[in-house]
Amino acid sequence: MTTIVKKDVKKFMRGLRRYYDDVWRLPKSQYLKEPDFVVIDPKTGKKVKVSFVSLDDGEVVSVVYDDIS
């Protein structure tokens, strides 16, 4: 189930980059078909899909994202 987060997109992405080493913009990634988060900037209306990529043991190894047009 996708979680909707209403927050400034730039601040949200900076926070992800601070805590995760690998944050990638991958527009056609299979992981973004069912994203973990959709971040919506309440001021501008900009939307971003975000998914965490994890190993079988649950360790998060990467974050992928893309803008929603």
C-alpha positions as CSV (number, residue, x, y, z in Angstrom):
1,M,0.0,0.0,0.0
2,T,1.4,3.4,-1.0
3,T,1.8,6.1,1.7
4,I,1.0,9.7,0.8
5,V,3.4,12.2,2.4
6,K,2.6,16.0,2.2
7,K,5.9,17.7,2.5
8,D,8.4,19.9,0.6
9,V,9.8,17.5,-2.0
10,K,13.3,19.0,-1.9
11,K,13.6,18.7,1.9
12,F,12.3,15.1,1.8
13,M,14.8,14.1,-0.8
14,R,17.7,15.8,1.1
15,G,16.7,13.8,4.1
16,L,16.7,10.5,2.2
17,R,20.2,11.3,0.7
18,R,21.5,12.1,4.2
19,Y,20.5,8.6,5.6
20,Y,20.9,6.4,2.5
21,D,24.1,6.2,0.3
22,D,22.4,5.2,-2.9
23,V,19.5,7.4,-4.0
24,W,18.8,7.1,-7.7
25,R,16.4,8.7,-10.1
26,L,15.2,5.8,-12.3
27,P,12.2,6.8,-14.3
28,K,11.3,3.4,-15.7
29,S,12.2,1.3,-12.7
30,Q,10.1,-1.8,-12.0
31,Y,10.2,-0.8,-8.3
32,L,8.2,2.4,-9.0
33,K,5.2,0.5,-10.4
34,E,4.0,0.2,-6.7
35,P,5.9,2.9,-4.9
36,D,6.3,2.9,-1.1
37,F,5.7,6.7,-0.9
38,V,4.2,9.4,-3.0
39,V,5.5,12.7,-1.8
40,I,3.3,15.7,-2.6
41,D,4.5,19.3,-2.1
42,P,1.4,21.2,-0.8
43,K,2.7,24.5,-2.2
44,T,3.7,23.6,-5.7
45,G,1.7,20.4,-6.3
46,K,4.9,18.6,-7.4
47,K,4.7,14.8,-6.9
48,V,7.5,12.2,-6.6
49,K,7.3,8.4,-6.3
50,V,9.7,6.8,-3.9
51,S,10.6,3.1,-3.4
52,F,13.0,1.4,-1.2
53,V,15.0,-1.5,-2.7
54,S,15.8,-4.2,-0.2
55,L,17.5,-7.5,-0.1
56,D,15.7,-10.7,1.0
57,D,16.9,-10.2,4.6
58,G,15.1,-6.8,4.7
59,E,18.3,-4.7,4.5
60,V,17.6,-1.5,2.5
61,V,20.3,-1.1,-0.1
62,S,19.0,1.6,-2.4
63,V,16.2,4.2,-2.9
64,V,14.7,4.9,-6.3
65,Y,12.5,7.8,-7.2
66,D,10.9,9.7,-10.1
67,D,8.7,12.7,-10.7
68,I,5.0,12.1,-11.5
69,S,4.0,14.1,-14.5
